[in-house]
Every structure is written in structure tokens, then in C-alpha cells.
Amino acid sequence: MKVGYMTNAFGPQVGTLGGVMSIKDSKFLTLVDDEEAIEKISSVGYKYIEMFDGNLDKYKENPDKLKNLLEKNNVSLLGVYVTANFIYEDAFPDELWHIKETAKMAAEFGAKHIVLGGGAVRFNGIQNKDFTILAKNLDRAREEIETYGLTASFHPHLGCMIENPEQIDKLFDLTDINFCPDIAHLAAGGSNPMDLVKKYVNRIKYVHLKDYKNGEFVPLGKGEQPLVGIIKFLKDNDFSGDWLVEIDGYSGDPLEACETSYNFIEKHIKE
């Protein structure tokens, strides 16, 4: 069992400029000094991190720079978050190329997980066929990711076509891809996170932990989500996967959020 922290807590999140012109270059990016963020995460006590694909891609031409940075701070790359539209058939080959390139690079750094987000919402709304297309293309992405020895999981996310429990169930009826539950995103999307964790427990290899209160993502233990119960349920059911703390968009001090969440982890996961 490994516990990591997401670097996106330490800066605003944007899309890469190249993605405006070429879909193969569309990535998430945190506007952050990676070295500073990793140093802060390490100083709190975490041994693993997750990054956006856009932040990882900055080291494509100089991978030793990131390897040295990780080694210097005694942390390892646990996962990479990748997003795509998935439902536009003519664009998907370019998106799949990007996913493969990210998986290849993540494997070079010893990562274990690729978290897949996305599923675009059309201007005229979600069409029934979009669920079938999304499921098919998630399976294709998973196959490519697994060739690099990585675990692929789907992450329902606000702003994408898979937000609420009905949409999650509809998708998961069409694919058996792993489920990466983000507790706060599930709650914000109208789900009962505990119900979904129980329902899909056999698909869960990786969990994104964040708390949620009054429309804001907050440090672990500072919100209204049943995190302790979810953790206990998974542990009681022999969960052997990994945990990733992600407190993005928090209005308070990101280092304080990192420290508060680490103390929560120490008490409820590492005990």
C-alpha cells in the first residue's frame, strides 16, 4: 500500500497551449514550480506523488532532471492523471497516441497508475451513443496502458459526461475498467460515495481522497464526507491498492492542507 499527494494542490490548473491547435498535445497542467511543490510534499512526510500529464511532459526531453528531483526529495512517482475527449472517433487516434506516450514516460519513472478522466459533453448534450463510444475507447486506452505494466482506472469528474451515479452505472455496465473514486467529486456530482465504493469495490485499485464541504474541496477530515467509514470498509475488504490525497482548489494555505491531510492519513490509514 502506497500513499501519495497530488502536486496540483500548489498552483492553478490550466490546459496546455498546444492543445488549442492539436488535440494530440492537449494536456492538463498545474502552473507550479514542480521542485518547490515536491519539496513541500516531501517535507510533510509523503513518499509518493501524482502529477498531471502536462507537468510530466515538461521532462520529456530531460527525464534525468525529474529523476534527480524525485531522488533528492526521497519520493517516487505513483501516478499520472490523463484526460481526453474519448467520444470523437476521428480525434481519438491522436488522443490514444498521447495516452500511450504518457504511459510510456510514466513507466520510465516507475509509476504504477494512470488515471483516466474525461468524456466530453457535446454542445447539444450527452447522446446515448456517447456512453458506448466512451466505454470502447476507455478499453482501448486501458489495453495500451497495461502494455507498460501500469494500472488504468477511470475517474468520474465534474464537468465531464460521467458525473452522477446514473451516468457512472451506465458506463460501468459497458466496460469493466477499474474505478478510481474521487470521494469529493462523487459527492459534488450527486452520488453517495460510500454506496459507490461498496458497489464497485472489486474494481478499485486506486483511491483519490479529498474532503468536500459547502461546495469546496477541503483537507481530509475538515469536510462532510464519510472518509473514515470508506477507508475502514476498504481495509475490511482486503483493499490492497493505493491512496492519493488531492486537495486542489482549496481556498486556504496548500501546505496547511497537505499537513492536515497527512495527519489524517497517519491516523486512519497507516495505523
C-alpha positions as CSV (number, residue, x, y, z in Angstrom):
1,M,0.0,0.0,0.0
2,K,1.3,3.4,-1.0
3,V,0.0,6.9,-0.1
4,G,0.8,9.9,-2.3
5,Y,-0.1,13.5,-2.7
6,M,-1.0,15.4,-5.9
7,T,1.2,18.3,-6.9
8,N,-1.8,20.2,-8.4
9,A,-2.6,21.5,-4.9
10,F,0.2,24.0,-5.2
11,G,-0.9,26.0,-8.2
12,P,-3.8,26.8,-10.6
13,Q,-4.8,24.3,-13.2
14,V,-4.9,25.0,-17.0
15,G,-4.7,23.3,-20.3
16,T,-1.6,23.3,-22.4
17,L,-1.4,25.8,-25.2
18,G,-0.6,23.3,-27.9
19,G,-3.9,21.5,-27.3
20,V,-5.8,24.5,-28.7
21,M,-4.3,23.7,-32.1
22,S,-3.6,20.0,-32.0
23,I,-5.6,17.6,-29.9
24,K,-2.7,15.2,-29.5
25,D,-1.0,18.0,-27.5
26,S,-3.9,18.6,-25.2
27,K,-2.9,18.1,-21.5
28,F,-3.7,19.2,-18.0
29,L,-1.0,21.4,-16.5
30,T,-0.5,22.8,-13.0
31,L,1.1,26.2,-13.0
32,V,3.5,25.4,-10.3
33,D,7.2,25.1,-9.6
34,D,7.5,21.3,-9.5
35,E,10.6,21.4,-7.4
36,E,9.0,23.6,-4.8
37,A,5.8,21.5,-4.7
38,I,7.7,18.2,-4.4
39,E,9.9,19.6,-1.7
40,K,6.9,20.7,0.3
41,I,5.1,17.4,-0.1
42,S,8.3,15.5,0.9
43,S,8.8,17.7,4.0
44,V,5.4,16.8,5.3
45,G,6.3,13.1,5.1
46,Y,4.8,11.8,1.9
47,K,6.9,9.3,-0.1
48,Y,4.9,9.4,-3.4
49,I,3.4,12.0,-5.7
50,E,0.9,12.2,-8.6
51,M,1.3,14.7,-11.5
52,F,-0.8,15.9,-14.4
53,D,0.3,14.6,-17.8
54,G,1.3,18.2,-18.8
55,N,3.7,18.5,-15.8
56,L,5.3,15.2,-16.6
57,D,5.6,16.1,-20.2
58,K,7.9,19.1,-19.3
59,Y,10.6,16.5,-18.6
60,K,10.2,14.6,-21.9
61,E,13.5,15.9,-23.3
62,N,15.3,15.8,-20.0
63,P,14.0,12.9,-17.8
64,D,17.0,12.9,-15.6
65,K,16.0,16.3,-14.3
66,L,12.8,14.9,-12.8
67,K,14.5,11.7,-11.7
68,N,17.1,13.7,-9.8
69,L,14.4,15.9,-8.3
70,L,12.5,12.8,-7.0
71,E,15.6,11.2,-5.7
72,K,16.8,14.4,-4.0
73,N,13.5,14.5,-2.1
74,N,13.2,10.8,-1.5
75,V,9.9,10.5,-3.2
76,S,8.6,8.4,-6.2
77,L,6.1,8.9,-8.9
78,L,3.0,6.9,-8.1
79,G,0.5,8.0,-10.7
80,V,-0.2,10.4,-13.6
81,Y,-3.6,11.9,-14.4
82,V,-4.5,12.0,-18.2
83,T,-7.7,13.3,-19.7
84,A,-9.2,13.0,-23.2
85,N,-12.5,13.7,-25.0
86,F,-12.8,10.0,-26.0
87,I,-16.1,10.3,-27.8
88,Y,-14.9,11.9,-31.1
89,E,-14.0,9.0,-33.2
90,D,-11.8,10.9,-35.7
91,A,-9.9,12.6,-33.0
92,F,-9.4,9.5,-30.7
93,P,-6.3,8.1,-32.5
94,D,-4.5,11.3,-31.6
95,E,-5.7,11.1,-28.1
96,L,-4.7,7.5,-27.8
97,W,-1.2,8.4,-29.1
98,H,-0.9,10.9,-26.3
99,I,-2.1,8.4,-23.7
100,K,0.4,5.9,-24.9
101,E,3.2,8.4,-24.8
102,T,2.3,9.4,-21.3
103,A,2.1,5.8,-20.1
104,K,5.5,5.1,-21.6
105,M,7.0,8.0,-19.8
106,A,5.3,7.2,-16.6
107,A,6.6,3.7,-16.7
108,E,10.1,5.0,-17.2
109,F,9.7,6.9,-13.9
110,G,8.5,3.8,-12.1
111,A,4.9,4.9,-11.8
112,K,2.1,2.4,-11.0
113,H,-1.1,4.1,-12.0
114,I,-2.6,6.0,-15.0
115,V,-5.8,7.8,-14.0
116,L,-8.1,8.5,-17.0
117,G,-10.5,11.4,-16.8
118,G,-12.8,12.9,-19.4
119,G,-15.6,12.0,-21.7
120,A,-16.6,15.2,-23.5
121,V,-20.1,16.9,-23.2
122,R,-21.4,18.0,-26.6
123,F,-22.9,21.4,-27.2
124,N,-26.3,19.8,-27.5
125,G,-25.8,17.5,-24.5
126,I,-24.8,13.9,-23.9
127,Q,-26.0,11.5,-26.5
128,N,-26.8,7.9,-25.7
129,K,-24.2,6.6,-28.1
130,D,-21.5,8.6,-26.3
131,F,-21.6,6.0,-23.4
132,T,-20.8,3.2,-25.8
133,I,-18.1,5.1,-27.6
134,L,-16.5,6.2,-24.3
135,A,-16.6,2.6,-22.9
136,K,-15.0,1.3,-26.1
137,N,-12.2,3.9,-26.2
138,L,-11.5,3.5,-22.4
139,D,-11.0,-0.2,-23.0
140,R,-8.6,0.6,-25.9
141,A,-6.7,3.1,-23.7
142,R,-6.5,0.5,-20.9
143,E,-5.0,-2.1,-23.2
144,E,-2.3,0.3,-24.3
145,I,-1.6,1.4,-20.7
146,E,-1.3,-2.2,-19.5
147,T,1.3,-3.0,-22.1
148,Y,3.6,-0.7,-20.0
149,G,2.8,-2.6,-16.8
150,L,0.6,0.2,-15.4
151,T,-2.8,0.0,-13.9
152,A,-5.5,2.1,-15.7
153,S,-8.5,3.4,-13.8
154,F,-11.4,5.7,-14.8
155,H,-12.0,8.8,-12.6
156,P,-15.6,10.3,-12.8
157,H,-15.1,14.1,-12.7
158,L,-17.2,17.2,-12.6
159,G,-17.5,18.9,-16.0
160,C,-17.3,15.6,-17.9
161,M,-20.1,13.3,-19.1
162,I,-19.7,11.0,-16.2
163,E,-20.6,12.9,-13.1
164,N,-23.7,11.5,-11.3
165,P,-24.5,7.9,-10.1
166,E,-26.8,7.1,-13.0
167,Q,-24.0,8.0,-15.5
168,I,-21.4,6.1,-13.6
169,D,-23.6,3.0,-13.6
170,K,-24.4,3.3,-17.3
171,L,-20.8,3.5,-18.2
172,F,-19.7,0.7,-15.9
173,D,-22.3,-1.6,-17.4
174,L,-20.4,-1.2,-20.7
175,T,-16.8,-1.6,-19.5
176,D,-15.0,-3.4,-16.7
177,I,-12.2,-0.8,-16.4
178,N,-11.0,-0.1,-12.9
179,F,-12.7,2.6,-10.9
180,C,-10.7,5.4,-9.2
181,P,-13.2,7.0,-6.9
182,D,-12.5,10.6,-6.1
183,I,-14.6,11.0,-2.9
184,A,-15.3,14.7,-3.2
185,H,-16.0,14.7,-6.9
186,L,-18.5,11.8,-6.4
187,A,-20.3,13.8,-3.6
188,A,-20.3,17.0,-5.7
189,G,-21.8,15.1,-8.6
190,G,-24.7,13.9,-6.6
191,S,-23.5,10.5,-5.5
192,N,-23.3,8.8,-2.2
193,P,-19.6,8.0,-2.2
194,M,-19.9,5.1,0.3
195,D,-22.6,3.4,-1.8
196,L,-20.5,3.6,-5.0
197,V,-17.4,2.3,-3.2
198,K,-19.4,-0.6,-1.9
199,K,-21.0,-1.3,-5.2
200,Y,-17.7,-1.3,-7.2
201,V,-15.2,-2.4,-4.5
202,N,-13.9,-5.1,-6.8
203,R,-12.8,-2.6,-9.4
204,I,-11.0,-0.2,-7.1
205,K,-7.2,-0.3,-7.2
206,Y,-6.5,3.4,-6.5
207,V,-8.4,6.0,-4.5
208,H,-8.3,9.8,-4.7
209,L,-9.1,11.1,-1.3
210,K,-10.3,14.6,-0.7
211,D,-13.0,16.1,1.5
212,Y,-15.8,18.3,0.5
213,K,-17.9,20.9,2.3
214,N,-20.1,23.9,1.1
215,G,-19.0,23.5,-2.5
216,E,-15.3,23.4,-1.8
217,F,-12.6,20.8,-1.7
218,V,-11.0,20.8,1.7
219,P,-8.3,18.9,3.7
220,L,-9.1,15.4,4.9
221,G,-11.3,15.5,8.0
222,K,-12.4,19.1,7.5
223,G,-15.4,18.3,5.4
224,E,-18.6,16.3,5.5
225,Q,-17.6,13.1,3.6
226,P,-17.5,9.7,5.3
227,L,-13.8,9.2,4.7
228,V,-13.2,7.2,7.9
229,G,-16.0,4.8,7.0
230,I,-14.9,4.4,3.4
231,I,-11.3,3.7,4.5
232,K,-12.5,1.2,7.1
233,F,-14.7,-0.5,4.6
234,L,-11.9,-0.9,2.0
235,K,-9.5,-2.1,4.7
236,D,-12.1,-4.6,6.0
237,N,-12.5,-5.9,2.4
238,D,-8.8,-6.5,2.0
239,F,-8.1,-3.5,-0.2
240,S,-4.5,-3.8,-1.5
241,G,-4.4,-0.8,-3.7
242,D,-3.0,2.7,-3.2
243,W,-4.2,6.1,-2.0
244,L,-3.7,9.5,-3.4
245,V,-4.6,12.7,-1.5
246,E,-5.7,15.5,-3.7
247,I,-6.8,18.8,-2.2
248,D,-7.0,21.0,-5.3
249,G,-8.9,24.2,-5.4
250,Y,-8.7,24.8,-1.6
251,S,-9.0,28.4,-0.6
252,G,-6.7,28.1,2.3
253,D,-2.9,27.5,2.6
254,P,-1.9,24.5,0.4
255,L,0.9,23.5,2.7
256,E,-1.5,23.5,5.7
257,A,-3.9,21.3,3.7
258,C,-1.1,18.9,2.9
259,E,-0.1,18.7,6.6
260,T,-3.6,18.3,7.9
261,S,-4.3,15.6,5.4
262,Y,-1.1,13.8,6.3
263,N,-2.1,13.7,9.9
264,F,-5.5,12.3,8.9
265,I,-3.7,9.6,6.8
266,E,-1.4,8.7,9.7
267,K,-4.4,8.2,12.0
268,H,-6.8,6.3,9.7
269,I,-4.7,4.6,7.0
270,K,-1.3,3.9,8.4
271,E,-2.4,2.7,11.8
